[in-house]
Amino acid sequence: MKVKKIKLGMKDVKQVSNGAGKKGTLENEKDTNNDKKLCFESIKEFRKAITPKRIELLHITKTMNPKSINELARILERDIKSISTDIHLLGKLGLVNFKRKTEGRKEVMPVVDYAKISLEIVV
């Protein structure tokens, strides 16, 4: 079973006040071991990014293998705009990859190629 390993870090007050991070921003970094690290201003910001609907989106993408974001919206019976926003945020976080179709319409296929997320919180 493929596992996605992510380290979660929080920005300290000095970094935020010095402009190193704006409220609500996400930083996609690598740590010293070259592991993926996501930095949030707070746990509250993390919880805004990783919502139950977005976790459901990851699960459906993994299990149903939709061929496009439109198909994913149909499966979930949700508005295409909200699905697109959510799936692209998950892509920015590195939790979803996208494959471009080579023929026909220029759509992208969302891909979740792991079965579990291992989350390590750096304190």
WOZIRA-V594552 format. One record per residue. RES is the residue in one letter. SS is DSSP state (H for helix, E for strand, C for the rest). NEAR is the number of other C-alpha atoms within 8 Angstrom. Layout:
res->(RES/RES)
ss->(SS/SS)
near->(NEAR/NEAR)
This chain:
res->(M/K/V/K/K/I/K/L/G/M/K/D/V/K/Q/V/S/N/G/A/G/K/K/G/T/L/E/N/E/K/D/T/N/N/D/K/K/L/C/F/E/S/I/K/E/F/R/K/A/I/T/P/K/R/I/E/L/L/H/I/T/K/T/M/N/P/K/S/I/N/E/L/A/R/I/L/E/R/D/I/K/S/I/S/T/D/I/H/L/L/G/K/L/G/L/V/N/F/K/R/K/T/E/G/R/K/E/V/M/P/V/V/D/Y/A/K/I/S/L/E/I/V/V)
ss->(C/C/E/E/E/E/E/E/E/E/C/C/H/H/H/H/H/C/C/C/C/C/C/C/C/C/E/E/E/E/C/C/C/C/C/E/E/E/E/E/C/C/H/H/H/H/H/H/H/C/C/H/H/H/H/H/H/H/H/H/H/H/H/H/C/C/C/C/H/H/H/H/H/H/H/H/C/C/C/H/H/H/H/H/H/H/H/H/H/H/H/H/C/C/C/C/E/E/E/E/C/C/C/C/C/C/C/E/E/E/E/C/C/C/C/E/E/E/E/E/E/C/C)
near->(5/7/9/10/10/12/12/12/11/11/11/7/6/6/10/13/8/7/7/7/11/8/6/7/8/9/7/11/8/9/8/5/5/6/10/11/12/13/12/15/16/8/8/6/10/10/8/7/7/8/8/6/6/11/9/8/9/11/8/10/13/12/6/6/9/10/9/10/14/7/9/13/12/8/6/6/6/8/7/9/6/8/12/9/8/9/12/9/9/11/11/9/10/8/10/14/9/9/8/8/10/5/5/5/5/8/8/11/12/15/11/10/6/10/9/8/9/8/8/8/7/7/4)
